[in-house]
């Protein structure tokens, strides 16, 4: 094994190498794996800005992981000794958790998020906190208060967002895998633009305790990984009921989906329209054709309300944003600036503390919740959400998964989508999974060329509630069909 490239291993490969017998030339130690990732992170981060902070080595955790592998061997958790990157809105005790915002740039977490506790129990190691769009509001990681993260496949382009730092860290082999959060596509879209597998679990499958909230009925923590196997390993570790999060759900809350060896893949062709670029559409059709050749079936389906899902999302999400961020006012929490009056205190603190996109969404959310407009916008959006969920449930009586391209096009250049509406359209195929609460996954489906660079693109699958296993199955099928 080339020990200079240990950082390029998958979780599965690294776990196997860590467990090889003593004396094997291919055996890897936890320290060697950690050092390889840290060296890559420190070498590449000045250009890519994937990390806001790279942590010092936790010597005790490294030693404990090695001891555990030595003593337990194959019985040790697969994540034991694996270095991971963590999005900056997930709390790690003793470390800054700023959500890439000036408002929280000095906030140091006093406890671990539940997902971090679970990863610690599994023996995982944490390399650092990754850059993101401020409070997870964005699709490009251009809206961080600190730096812009660059796409490892072409540094002139964005890595997607809001989990762009986590995606760039894994795609550039600066970590073996990472955690992100997904409110409307913030794991799956950057996964597609950087060539990774990204999972948004069923709402409630993974605890949100210790994640800085954006949209409480939409947010979910999930993995960004190099393979479907790796994504499953992380998901299986972090999922489960949590007494600190009343929205977490037990196994079997939803009916078990009976899936055969051959999958029925629903394709809502009417929704693809002319927005998808020709080369992305060609790659999507070719990927589906390979699945057909492997014996799976395509089924044309209709999801008429999906045409309105983006509009509903951009009513519901800002409303929840305005509520969740109300506490960050410079009086109770967050960046504080004192003016001549109490009103000045609020205005100055929130104007300095929040970036432009965050302020835009707070204002929009406050508007749709106001007494004159709550019926016209917010309640209608919730009604559309209910209809959308019903349409998907009906569709899943005929199909096992529903397929879309993850994005309309490959990664775009910095500043190319300065118009907010064009940026919001990046989420057009991903927001439905958050509105319905269903699990969804993006997996690579090849590359397309832009200006001499091969840029990754992804195919997106949605499954019924608690049917993540179906998503891992079809993602593996796509991986092996390429």
Secondary structure as the mmCIF struct_conf table of DSSP 4:
data_model
#
loop_
_struct_conf.conf_type_id
_struct_conf.id
_struct_conf.beg_label_comp_id
_struct_conf.beg_label_asym_id
_struct_conf.beg_label_seq_id
_struct_conf.end_label_comp_id
_struct_conf.end_label_asym_id
_struct_conf.end_label_seq_id
HELX_RH_3T_P HELX_RH_3T_P1 UNK A 3 UNK A 8
HELX_RH_AL_P HELX_RH_AL_P1 UNK A 11 UNK A 18
TURN_TY1_P TURN_TY1_P1 UNK A 19 UNK A 19
BEND BEND1 UNK A 20 UNK A 20
HELX_LH_PP_P HELX_LH_PP_P1 UNK A 21 UNK A 21
TURN_TY1_P TURN_TY1_P2 UNK A 22 UNK A 23
TURN_TY1_P TURN_TY1_P3 UNK A 25 UNK A 26
HELX_RH_AL_P HELX_RH_AL_P2 UNK A 30 UNK A 48
STRN STRN1 UNK A 51 UNK A 54
HELX_LH_PP_P HELX_LH_PP_P2 UNK A 55 UNK A 57
HELX_RH_AL_P HELX_RH_AL_P3 UNK A 59 UNK A 72
HELX_RH_3T_P HELX_RH_3T_P2 UNK A 73 UNK A 75
BEND BEND2 UNK A 76 UNK A 76
TURN_TY1_P TURN_TY1_P4 UNK A 78 UNK A 81
STRN STRN2 UNK A 83 UNK A 87
TURN_TY1_P TURN_TY1_P5 UNK A 88 UNK A 89
STRN STRN3 UNK A 90 UNK A 90
TURN_TY1_P TURN_TY1_P6 UNK A 93 UNK A 94
BEND BEND3 UNK A 95 UNK A 95
STRN STRN4 UNK A 96 UNK A 96
TURN_TY1_P TURN_TY1_P7 UNK A 99 UNK A 100
HELX_RH_3T_P HELX_RH_3T_P3 UNK A 102 UNK A 104
TURN_TY1_P TURN_TY1_P8 UNK A 105 UNK A 106
STRN STRN5 UNK A 108 UNK A 108
BEND BEND4 UNK A 110 UNK A 111
HELX_RH_AL_P HELX_RH_AL_P4 UNK A 114 UNK A 121
TURN_TY1_P TURN_TY1_P9 UNK A 122 UNK A 123
STRN STRN6 UNK A 125 UNK A 130
HELX_LH_PP_P HELX_LH_PP_P3 UNK A 131 UNK A 131
BEND BEND5 UNK A 133 UNK A 133
HELX_RH_3T_P HELX_RH_3T_P4 UNK A 134 UNK A 136
BEND BEND6 UNK A 139 UNK A 141
BEND BEND7 UNK A 145 UNK A 146
STRN STRN7 UNK A 151 UNK A 151
TURN_TY1_P TURN_TY1_P10 UNK A 152 UNK A 153
STRN STRN8 UNK A 154 UNK A 154
TURN_TY1_P TURN_TY1_P11 UNK A 155 UNK A 156
STRN STRN9 UNK A 157 UNK A 157
BEND BEND8 UNK A 161 UNK A 163
HELX_RH_AL_P HELX_RH_AL_P5 UNK A 164 UNK A 171
TURN_TY1_P TURN_TY1_P12 UNK A 172 UNK A 173
BEND BEND9 UNK A 174 UNK A 176
STRN STRN10 UNK A 177 UNK A 182
BEND BEND10 UNK A 183 UNK A 185
TURN_TY1_P TURN_TY1_P13 UNK A 186 UNK A 187
HELX_RH_AL_P HELX_RH_AL_P6 UNK A 188 UNK A 194
TURN_TY1_P TURN_TY1_P14 UNK A 195 UNK A 195
STRN STRN11 UNK A 197 UNK A 200
HELX_LH_PP_P HELX_LH_PP_P4 UNK A 201 UNK A 202
TURN_TY1_P TURN_TY1_P15 UNK A 203 UNK A 204
BEND BEND11 UNK A 205 UNK A 205
STRN STRN12 UNK A 206 UNK A 206
TURN_TY1_P TURN_TY1_P16 UNK A 209 UNK A 210
STRN STRN13 UNK A 211 UNK A 211
BEND BEND12 UNK A 214 UNK A 214
TURN_TY1_P TURN_TY1_P17 UNK A 216 UNK A 218
STRN STRN14 UNK A 220 UNK A 225
BEND BEND13 UNK A 226 UNK A 227
HELX_RH_AL_P HELX_RH_AL_P7 UNK A 228 UNK A 238
STRN STRN15 UNK A 239 UNK A 239
BEND BEND14 UNK A 240 UNK A 240
STRN STRN16 UNK A 242 UNK A 242
TURN_TY1_P TURN_TY1_P18 UNK A 243 UNK A 244
STRN STRN17 UNK A 245 UNK A 245
TURN_TY1_P TURN_TY1_P19 UNK A 246 UNK A 247
TURN_TY1_P TURN_TY1_P20 UNK A 251 UNK A 252
BEND BEND15 UNK A 253 UNK A 254
HELX_LH_PP_P HELX_LH_PP_P5 UNK A 255 UNK A 257
BEND BEND16 UNK A 261 UNK A 262
STRN STRN18 UNK A 264 UNK A 267
HELX_RH_3T_P HELX_RH_3T_P5 UNK A 269 UNK A 271
TURN_TY1_P TURN_TY1_P21 UNK A 272 UNK A 275
BEND BEND17 UNK A 276 UNK A 276
HELX_RH_AL_P HELX_RH_AL_P8 UNK A 278 UNK A 293
TURN_TY1_P TURN_TY1_P22 UNK A 294 UNK A 295
STRN STRN19 UNK A 297 UNK A 300
HELX_RH_3T_P HELX_RH_3T_P6 UNK A 304 UNK A 308
HELX_RH_AL_P HELX_RH_AL_P9 UNK A 309 UNK A 324
TURN_TY1_P TURN_TY1_P23 UNK A 325 UNK A 327
STRN STRN20 UNK A 328 UNK A 328
BEND BEND18 UNK A 329 UNK A 332
STRN STRN21 UNK A 333 UNK A 333
BEND BEND19 UNK A 334 UNK A 334
BEND BEND20 UNK A 340 UNK A 341
HELX_RH_AL_P HELX_RH_AL_P10 UNK A 342 UNK A 353
BEND BEND21 UNK A 354 UNK A 354
HELX_RH_AL_P HELX_RH_AL_P11 UNK A 356 UNK A 369
BEND BEND22 UNK A 370 UNK A 370
TURN_TY1_P TURN_TY1_P24 UNK A 371 UNK A 373
HELX_RH_PI_P HELX_RH_PI_P1 UNK A 374 UNK A 378
HELX_RH_AL_P HELX_RH_AL_P12 UNK A 379 UNK A 395
TURN_TY1_P TURN_TY1_P25 UNK A 396 UNK A 398
BEND BEND23 UNK A 400 UNK A 400
STRN STRN22 UNK A 401 UNK A 405
BEND BEND24 UNK A 406 UNK A 410
HELX_LH_PP_P HELX_LH_PP_P6 UNK A 411 UNK A 412
STRN STRN23 UNK A 413 UNK A 413
TURN_TY1_P TURN_TY1_P26 UNK A 414 UNK A 417
BEND BEND25 UNK A 419 UNK A 419
HELX_RH_AL_P HELX_RH_AL_P13 UNK A 420 UNK A 424
HELX_RH_3T_P HELX_RH_3T_P7 UNK A 425 UNK A 427
TURN_TY1_P TURN_TY1_P27 UNK A 428 UNK A 430
HELX_RH_AL_P HELX_RH_AL_P14 UNK A 431 UNK A 436
TURN_TY1_P TURN_TY1_P28 UNK A 437 UNK A 437
STRN STRN24 UNK A 440 UNK A 450
TURN_TY1_P TURN_TY1_P29 UNK A 451 UNK A 452
STRN STRN25 UNK A 453 UNK A 462
BEND BEND26 UNK A 464 UNK A 464
TURN_TY1_P TURN_TY1_P30 UNK A 465 UNK A 466
HELX_RH_AL_P HELX_RH_AL_P15 UNK A 468 UNK A 481
#
